[in-house]
Amino acid sequence: MMRLFIFAVCALAVVAVAGCGGGDAEETKEAVVADTVAPLLDRELFFGDPEISGSQLSPDGKWMSFVKQYEGVRNIWVKAADEPFESAKPVTADKRPVPGYFWSRDAQFLLYVQDKGGDENFHVWAVDPAGEVGDDGVPASRDLTPVDGIRSQIYSLPKNAPDVILVGMNDRDPSLHDIYKVDIATGERVLVRENSEGVGAWIFDLEGELRLAYRQTPGGGSEILRVDMNGLEQIATCTFEEALNPIRFHKDRKHCYVSTNYGDLDLEQLMLLNVETGEFQLVEKDPENEVDFGNAVFHPQSDELIATAYVGDRVRVYPKDAETKALWANLKKALPDGEIGVNSNTRDFSKLLVSVSSDVDPGSVYLYDVAKKKAVLQYRSRPELPSEHLAHMKPVTYTARDGMKIHGYLTVPRGMDAKNLPVMMYIHGGPWARDYWGYDPYAQFIANRGYAVMQVNYRSSSGYGKHYSNAGNKEWGIGAMQHDITDAVEWLKSEGIADPAKVGIFGGSYGGYATLAGVTFTPDLFACGVPYVGPSNLLTLINSFPEYWKPFLEGTWYKKVGNPEVEADHQDLIARSPLFHCDKIVAPLLVVHGANDPRVKQHESDQIVVALRQKEKAVEYIVAPDEGHGFRAPNNRKALAVAMEKFLAKHLGGRVQEDVRQETQKRLDEITVDVDAVSVDVPAEG
């Protein structure tokens, strides 16, 4: 729900570029089936775990790690880089899927994060892949942040100290993260700095020295402060309507790369901030003057900026030197058509792990030898998924009622004409995020069931500039953000794409809220809705945020959404909360939640379910007891898919896969809640 700042610790960020080589066989195959209605594809192909994913090369190039099921759960595996995947061995045996990992700089350890049941209280763990194997078949992992009930943040892996990691822990104050230096091998933890100044994030230089702090200001903006012997000194600031995002330090240690649209700028630009004088120096802005700055890529040895990327309808990449230009050109020659992403690389940049994906292909991974200019296929993430039967995603724009140009993506079922189709509006969360062109399992699954899928980058979505973002301030629910979704439906109708009587709406997080707002405030527009981990009462939502979000509330939420302590905002939040107006709802709902969600508490869904039950409205309810803000476990994802496709077929008339695997049906039965058994006090008003 919040746009939090994440500071990269990897040597090379993942970027994508449109390829232009190879792929002739696939193009011919697609041409043959272009006019054929796609067969009904097994839901397991979309929501089961990929066979292999998340591969990385160790910095020394000796090892390749990846994520694959071990004892039914996605865990980390390791093999020698030149060995077949059959030789790989598991190195973790977690009972919950591992959400992310990376190598230590010296390639001695794998570091990963894990929470309990989706509560997002992530701890940092380390495992030595060459360690002694225990009774569970893997080496012992060690919790580097072993304090119950806290959330850890990874700040830095210093280049000059590869045996340590700098982390933030909110063990002293749940709303603030103190800084610790942790010895990876021993787990010894030393306090570096106590956070007594309300700092939301800390920035280190490439050598692991604490240099800057990021903090919200009392007026709702944000500031970057220099950290020195005298404490904190402000060197840059912006209003709540502007962006000022630290990226990483320059190798000269005197400047920090930032992305900002301060002052009269609309689009975010890449700049260098002098940490002594506070002066900004322009590095680059979008050559097409279309979108915000997207991504910066740095050489792992020289730390030179070697490429930048921007995301419009598709990704655009701009190499910065002759060597990088040649590298991209050679990559495109060696690889099939698609979006090319560099997943990881060796320390000397001699080998790259590269993915190739598209809207109809979740991706294949190749090992690329820079000197030989040769790419060797390693694996396909979902080899059984038939790309020739998937639906293409098309970038679209339309004009909202106030004249604003709104961006989005439309996916039409394969082999069907874009005429009078049942439609699912698929709304992204955030709301300060955006949808992208590429493979999306829900978009493809829903399209395969016979529905056109419309994804809207409504105003407030990130990436399109300051004006686009701030046009959504305090426009939730009954305002322009929701109007953009409504106007997308009207555009689909005017184009003849949508059957006006068969439009549904689905989304997670803010998208879940937009789903509830859609069926509440425009009840004649939607035939059904699937709110997924969505808030129904903005008052209880804000009051239940995790403590570690508190430093960001004033600068983000109170200004952009509302402050429940201010009477005018309090009343406005009531007006925008679907719970207090649910008597208007006529469309049936399938409400979905994770019991351990720390962002949007289950209470949000409980409230709307009970309120609808009391008003004798049609509502179904799914709650996974082992999930948080979205379902990570494949058994829960597959069970939800069964419930969704049956629900949509009932109310919109699409296709449904009748057979259900026994274990999936069992799980669906377990997480389906009897709405009559839900007990919660529903406030009549705020």
N, C-alpha and C positions, 0 to 999 in steps of 0.2 A: 504493500500500500504506500510506502514511502520511497522517495528517490534518495537512497543512501549512497555515499561515496565509497567506492571500492578501489583500493590502490593495488595496482598490478605488481605481482612479485615474480612473474615469469619473464624470461629473457626476451621472448618474442610474443606479442599479442596475436590473437587469432584475427585474421582479416580474410576477406573474400574478394575474388575478382572473377568476372565472366570469362570463361575459357573459350577458345576458338578452334581447338584442334580435336581430331578423333571423333568418335561417336557416330560414325556413319551407319553402323549396324543397328544401333538403337533408333536412329532417325527413321530408317527403313521399316523397322518393326512397328514403330508408332504410326507410320503412315498407313499401314495395313489395317490397323484397328481403329483409326481415327473416327470413323463414322459408326462404330459399333458400340452399343450400350454395354458398359462394363458389367461383368458378372458380379454377383454378390460375393464379396471377399470376406473371409473369416476374420472376425474381430480380433482374434489372437494375433494376426499379422500387424495390427495397429497398436495394440495395447499390451501385448506380451513384452518381456524384456528383449532388447536386441541381443543377438548372439554374442557379439563383442562390441565394445564401445570405449570411448575415453582413453585411447592409446596415447602414450608418451614415450619419448626416448629419454634415457638417462643423460645428464649433461656430458658424460664422457663417451657416450655412444655405445657402451657395451651392452646395455639392457633395454628391453622394451617392456613397458607395463601396460596393462589394460584392465578393463572392468568386464567381468563375466560372472555368471551365476556359480556360486559354490554352496552346496547344500541348500539350493533353492533360493538363494539371496545374492544380489549383485555385490560382489567383492572384488578386491584387487588381486591380479595375477601378474607374474613376472616370468620372462624368459630371456635367454641370451638373444641379442638383436638379430643374429644370423640363424637362430634355430627356428624350426616350425612351431606353430602354435600348439601342436600336440605335446610339445615338450615343456610347456609352461606349468608353473606350480602356483597354487594360491598362497597369498601372504597375509590375508585377513579372513576372518570367519565371523563377521558381524551378523547379528540376527536381523538387522535393518539395513536396507540398501545404502551403500557408501555414496554420499552425494557429491564428493569432490576430493581430489588428492593432487599432490605434486611431489617432485623429487627435491631433496636437499641439494644445495649447490655443489657439494662434494660427491654426490651420487651414492652416499652411504646409507641414506634412509629414505623411506617413503613417508610423507606427512599427509594426513587426511583429517577430515572433519566429520563429526558424527553427533547427532542429537538423540533424544529419547522420544520415540513415538510422535515426532513431528512438532515438538515444543519449541524448536529453534534455539534451544540453549546449547549451541554447538561447542564442543570441546575439540582441541587439537591433539591428535594422536600421532605417534611415530612408530614405525616398524622397520627393523633391519631385515631386508629380504634374504640375507645370507645367515640369519639367526637360526638357532636350534629349533627344530619343529616340535611342537607340543602334542598333547593327546588329541587336540582338535584339528590336527593336520596342518597347522600354520605356525610361523614364528610368533612369539609373544609381542603384542602391541602394548605401548605404554602411553597413558594419558598424560600429556604435558601440562594440562590445565585442570588438575583433579580437585575441583571444588564444586560441590553439588549446587545446582540452581543458578549457575552463572552462564553467561554467553561470552565466548572468546572471539577476538578479532585478530587477524594476522596483519601486522603492519609492515614487516621488512624481513628479508633474508639478505643480510649484508654480504657484499661481494668479498670483502676482506676478512670475513669471519664466517666461513661456510658451516661451522659446527654449531652456530647459534641461530635462534629465531627470536624476533621481537614481536610480542603479542600484547593485546589489550585484554584486561579482565575486569569485569564489574563485580568483584568479590567484596570490596569495601563499601561501595555505594552502587546499588543496582542501576542507577541512572547514568553513571559515568564509568569510563574505562581507564584504569591505571595502566601504566606501561611496565612490562616485565621483560627481562632478557632470560631466555631459557636455553640451557645446554641440551641439545638434542639427544646426545648419547646418554647422559645421566639423568635428565629431567630436572636438574637443579635450577631453581627459579630465583632471580634477583630483581627486586624492585628498582626500576630505573627512574620513574617519576610518578608521584601521586597526582591524580587529576583533581585539583581543588578549585580549578578556574572555569568549570562548566564547558570544557572542550569536548566537541563532538567527534573529532577525528584528529589523528597525529600524522605528520608527514616526515619521513626520514630521507636523507640523501642516499646515494648509491653505496656509501661506505657504512651505512647503518647508524649515522649520527642523527639525533633528533634535531630538526631544524625549524619546522613550522607546525602551527596548530590551526585547525579550522573550527569556527564557532559561530553560532547564531547570535545576532545582536538584538538588544531589547526592542528595537524598532521593527523587527521582523526580517531584517536582511541577514547577511552573513559577512564574515571577515576572515582574512588570513593574517596570522600573527607570527612574528619571528620569535623563536624560543632562544633566550640567551641567559647569561648569568643574572640579569636583572629581572627576569620573569618573562612576560609576554608583551610584545610591542606590535601594534597594528601596522601592517604595511599595505594592505589592500582591503577594500570593502565594496559591497554592492547592496542594492535594495532587494526586497523580497521578490520583485518582478524580474530580477536579473540573475544570471548564472555566473558563478565563479568557481570552477571545478579544478582542483589540483590534479595533475596527471602523474608526473614524476620529476625528479631533479635532473637538471642538465649535468653533464659530466664535469663541467667547470666548477660545480658546487656553489656557484654564485647566483644561479638562476633556477627557477622552477617552471616547467612547462605547465600552462593552465589553459583551459577552454573557457572563454568568457564572452559575454555580449553586453558588457557594462556600458553605461552612458547611452549614446545615440545608436549603438549597434543593435541590429535586430537578430541576425544570425550569429551563433557562437563561432569564434575564431580561435585558432591556435596561437598562443602568445607565450613569450618568455617574460616571467616576472622577476625583476631584480630583487633579491631578498634583503638587500641592504637599503636601497633607495625607494623601493616600491614602484619603480617605473616599469611600464609595459612596452614590449617590443613585438610587433606583428611578425609571426612566422609564416602563417598561411591562412587563407579563408577559402571557402568552397569556390573552385574555379567556375562553376556554373551558377553561383549565387542563388542556390536553391534550398540548401539544408544546412543545419548546424554542423560544426566540425564533428567528425565521427571517431576516428581512432588514429593513434600514432604507433609506428613500429620502429624499434631501435635494434641496432646490431648488437648481438650478445657479447661481443668482445670489445669493439670500439665505442659502444654506446652512442654512436652517431644515429641521428634520425634518418631512416632509409626509405620510409614510405608513409603515406597517410591515406585514410579511407573516409568516404562519405556515403551515407545511405539515403538515397532518394527512393524512387520506385524499386531500384536495385542497388547493389553496392558498386561504388566506383573507387578504384585504387590508383594512387599516383606515386610511382617510384621517384626517389629523390636524387639518384646518382646513376651513372652509367652501368655500374656493376649490378645494381638492383633492377634496373630496366632490363638488362640482359637476362637476369634470373627469372623475372616474370614472363618474359617472352619464351624462354626455354621451358618453363613450367607449362605454359599453355600449349606448347607444341607436344610435350610429352604426355599430357593428360587428356581425358575425354572432355567433351563440352560440359559446362556447368559452373557453379560457383566454387572457386578454389580457396580453401582455407588452410593456413599453416597452423597445425595443431601444436607442434613442438619442434625443437631442433637441438642438435648437439652444441656444445659450448663453442666449438670451432666453426660452427655454421657449415660443416661439410655435408651433413645429412639432415633432411627435413622429413617429418611425418606430415603428409598433406592429405586433406579430405576434398572430395569432389561431390557436390550435391546439387539438387534442384528442387523445384516445386513438386516433382513427382518421384524424387529419389532422396531418401533420407541420408544417403552418403556412402561412399566407398573410401578407403584409406590406402594411400600409396607411400612407400618409402622412396624418397627422391635423393639421388646422389648428385650433388651440385657439380662436381668436377666431370662426371661421366654424362651428365644431362639425361639421366635415365630414371624412370619411375617404375617401380615394381609393386603390383597390387598385393596388399597385405590381407585385407578382408572387406566384405560388404556388411554393413551394420545390420541390415535386414535382408538377407539373400533370398528369402522366400517371397518377399513382397513384389508383386508384378507391376513394375512401373508403367508398362503399356496400358494398364487398366486404371491408372490413377488420373485425376482431373487436373488440368492446368489452372494455375492461379494467375489472374490478370490484374495488373494495377489499374485502378479507376479513379476518377475524380468527378465530383458533382458540386453543385452550388447550393449552399444552405439558404434558408429563408432570408437571412440578413445580407446575402451576397458573398459570404465568405466561401472560398474554395476549400473543400474538404477532400482529403486523400483516403484511399482504402484499397481493398483487394476483393475481387470477386472470383469464386471458384464454382464453375458450372459442372454438373455431373458429366462424366465422360460419355460421349456419344449421344447426348441429349441436346436439343435446341434450347437456347436461352429464351424460352417463351412460356409464360404462364406456369412457372414452376413453383412448387412449395419452396419456401425460403427459410433458412435459419440465419438470424443475425447473431454473429459470434463476436462478443465484445471483450476486448482485452482489459486486463487489470492495470493497476498502477495508482491513479490514472496517469501519472507522469511516466509513461512508457509508450511503446508503440508496437504495431504489428509490422512484420517484415515479409518480403517475398521469400518463399522457400517451403520446404516440406513441413507440414503441420498435421500431426496425427488426427486431431479432432476435425479439422477442415476436410481431410481426405476421407475419414470414416463417415462423416455426415453426408458428404457429396456422394459417396458410394451407395448410400441408402436412398439416394434419389432427390436430395435437396440442393438447391443453390445455396452457397455459403457466402455471406457478406461480412467482411471484417472492416471496421471503421476506425480510422485514426482521427477520432473526434477532436475538436479543439481541447486543449490541455494536454494532448499527446506530445511527447518529446520529439525533438529532432527537426522541427519545422520553423524554429525561430521564436523570439521573445513574444511577438504579437500573437502568434498562433497559440502559444502556451498560456499566456495570461488572459486570452479571450475566454478561458474557462474558469477564471477565478470566481468562486462563489456562484457557479452556474450548474451545480449538481441537480439532478432530479427533475426539477420543474423549469430549469433554465436552458441555456444554449447548448451545454454539453449533451443533454438528452435530446434537444431538438435536432442536433446533428444526426443522431441515430434515427429519429423519426423521419427526418428529411431524406435519409438514405433509403428507408422503406418506400417513401413516396417516389423517389427517383427510380427505384426498381419497378414500381408499378407503372410509372409514366413511360419507361422503356419497354414495357410489356414483358419483363423478365419474371416478375412475381405474380403469383395467384393471390389477389388481395385477401382472400378468405383463408389462406394457408401460410401465414407468416408466424414463425416462432422466434424466441430470443433466448440466448444462452451466454453465460460468461462467468468468469471466476474473479473473486476479490472485488475490485471496483466494478468489473464486468458483471458480477453477481448482484451488486447494488443496482447497476443500470438495468439489469433484467427485472428486478423487483419494481424499479421506478417506471419502466416501460409498461408493465402490465397494470400498474396502479394509476399512473397519471395519463396514459393513453390506452385505456382499457379496450377500445374498439379496434386497436391496431394489431394486437397479437392474439393468436389462437392458443398459445401455450408458452410456458417459460420454464427454464432450468437454471435457477440461481445457485451458484456453486461457491461455497465459502464467502457468501455475500452479506454485508451488513443491512439490517432492516431499520435500525434506529440509530441515527447519527449521534445522538447524545450518549447512549451507552457505548457506542463504538469508540468515541474519542476518550471517554473516561476509563476505558479498559485497556488502553494501549500499554505495551510493555514499558517498564521503567526506563530502559535504555533508549527509548524513542523521545523521552521528555526533552532533551536538549534541542530537538528539531521541531517541536510543536509550534513554538511561537513564530518561527520564521517560515514554516511551511503550512501547517494545518490551520492555525488561527487566522492567517491572512488569506489563504486560498480556499478554505472551506468554512471556517467559523469557529468562534470561541464560545463554548457553552456557558462561560461565566459572564459574558456580556449579554444583557437582556435582549437586545435587538437580534444578535446572532442566535441566541437561544431559541427565540421564536421562529427564526428563519430555518434553523436546523429541524425543528418540529415540522415545519411546512414541507421540508424536503425529505422527510423520513417516511418511507412506504408504510411502516407499521401503523402509523397514526391515521392512515387513509385507506387501509386495506379493505374497507367496505366497498370500494370502487372496483376491486379486482373481480373479474369474471372468468379469466383464463385459468385453466388448471395448471398447477405448479408441481414440479419435481424438485424438492429442496435437498441440497447436498452439503454435508459439512464433515470436517475432521474434528474429533473430540478434543484434540490437544492443541488446536489452533491458538497461537499466542497473539496474532494480529487481529483477527476477527473471531471473537469468542463464539463457541457453539450457542451461547445464549442468544446471539443475534438471529440464528435460524429457529431456535426453540420458540422465540417470541412470535415470529411471523406464522409458524406452523400452528401454534395454539390459537392465535387470533383468527386465522382462517378456519380452523376447526370450529371455533365458537360461533362463527358466522355461517357455518355449514357450506363453506367453499371447498372445492376439490383440491386436495393437496396430498402428495406423497412425500416420504421423508427417508433419506439415507444418511446414516452417520457411521463413519469408520472409527472404531475406538483406538486404533493404532496410527492415526494420521493427524496431520496438522493443517497448514494452509495449502491444501492441495494433496492429492493422493500420489505417493511415491511407490508403494508396493504394487506389483503387477496383478495380484489377485484382486485388490480393490479396484484398480483401473478397469480390469475386465468385467468385474461385477457391475460397475457403474455403466459401462458401455451397454451391457444387456438391458439394464433398466432404462437407459436413455433411448435406445433404438425402439424399444417396445412403446415407451411413452410417446415418442415422436410419431411412430406409425399410427398410434391410436388417434392422435389429435391433428396430424398433418397428412397422413395417408401414404407415407413413404414405405420403402422396403424394410423387411426385418429378417434377420437370420433366426430361424425357428429353433434350431438345435443349440443346446447349451451344455457345455461340459459339466459333468457332475460336480467337480470341485468349484467351478465358477458359480453354479446355481447355489451350492451350499454357502459360499461366501456371501452371495447376494441376500440369501435368507437371513444370514447373521447380521448384516449391516442395515437391513430394512427395518425401520422403526414403525411400530404401531402408533399412529398419530394420536389415538385416544389415550395412550399411556404417557404422553409428554405432559409434564407438569411444570409450569413456570408462571409467575405473575406477569401479566401484560398490562403496562401502564395505559391509562386512557389518554394521557397526554404527557408531555415532558415536564 
